[in-house]
């Protein structure tokens, strides 16, 4: 689906999340890492949620992870991000953090989608300003 | 030092009521249903609005609105909004405030025009909210997604089946058949559930709660004051609550319900009762998976074993484990924030007011709710015995 076909919600960044969205537009998945407790986290925040340190840095995630769980949404409509049925998924990144996403490039069939399967990031421009990270299966 | 255990049985629930009607009520606003339920619950308690010195409500933009509508000037105000279990948490907060001497008669009210949307506050996530940035663009439009994500993981990890989920819907419908206030009362089979439309796989339509309009109210006072009131007091033996996240993607675990593990542990510790002492369980059933994970989190069965626990209609009328005896959110009513109805039904069961659906000799009950998408949990253990 191209940007002009997307009718779902279009996020508006806050100052704290702007670098994440800028990077996504460049095809990079940014997460954050705490330089004090050495843990990664997501979603973007100016302080580490593990130890509240302000000593945090943006890092590019490797983009690989596993499909923790998913549902297959049958709900069509203007606020849907993709034509129904589509897969709403939670991915656990190799660095540890989890995020909500869509699993794409896969048949929306429970027999074809296994929890814990390896996935990798892909990017979809949904407007001139906003690009969404989504994930697709890794075929080994 | 003060400790939660000191609160045990210091307060009692002395009045409960629903709004005059439940269901699809385009002729009533949400606030009108707060009021109907409040008036009936106070009458049930033998009290007037002028006796009330604390009001707890949820789901409005400001907590000031309900007291004004009801003609009450509370000196203690609760507006905790953590989702459908808010009202269960309100009981804990009311008990603590009463114990501390800050108030004596607490009125907890709920009213929601969840289906007809009459007089409901306009609420949506702003375009720059966290939900709008990190979840909604992926089509997480409703709770069927957030609750379904846990159901799918449970099936993968523990072998839980769609048939086992359906057992909950079928058993709950059998209780609804015995409740004149329930919306859907005709019998349901496992096949009916499995053959109903898929909404958000693994959920079928009949795995999902109703969408209705209605209200409910609960009156809490000190154990001392309760003994002077007309109805048999239902003592609050134990309470617990916990919040672990807001967006479901930030949930700490996907193989167990952490918030409920904590709230349940606290409630049982305060109450000092064993699981075998619980005669009735009212466990918020937004979707069939929710009471199943509650059974695991609260310790009625082991992690991963709720599918086997609910099999064979164990939670149905006449079964070993009476659960959601009003017909639940699945078949009785689900206005949106269902939690208050777990309290109303538990109190009625313990007073012996439930007619055809009465659980014989019920003395002790547990109420448990979810808020948001597994985000919050609140637990209440109540009993006619101190």
Interface residues (C-beta under 8 A of the other chain):
Chain A: X8 X9 X10 X11 X12 X13 X14 X17 X21 X43 X68 X69 X70 X71 X72 X73 X74 X75 X79 X80 X81 X82 X85 X86 X88 X89 X90 X98 X99 X100 X101 X102 X110 X114 X115 X116 X126 X132 X134
Chain B: X126 X127 X128 X130 X132 X133 X134 X135 X136 X137 X138 X139 X140 X141 X142 X144 X145 X148 X149 X150 X152 X153 X156 X157 X197 X198 X199 X200 X201 X202 X203 X247 X248 X249 X250 X254
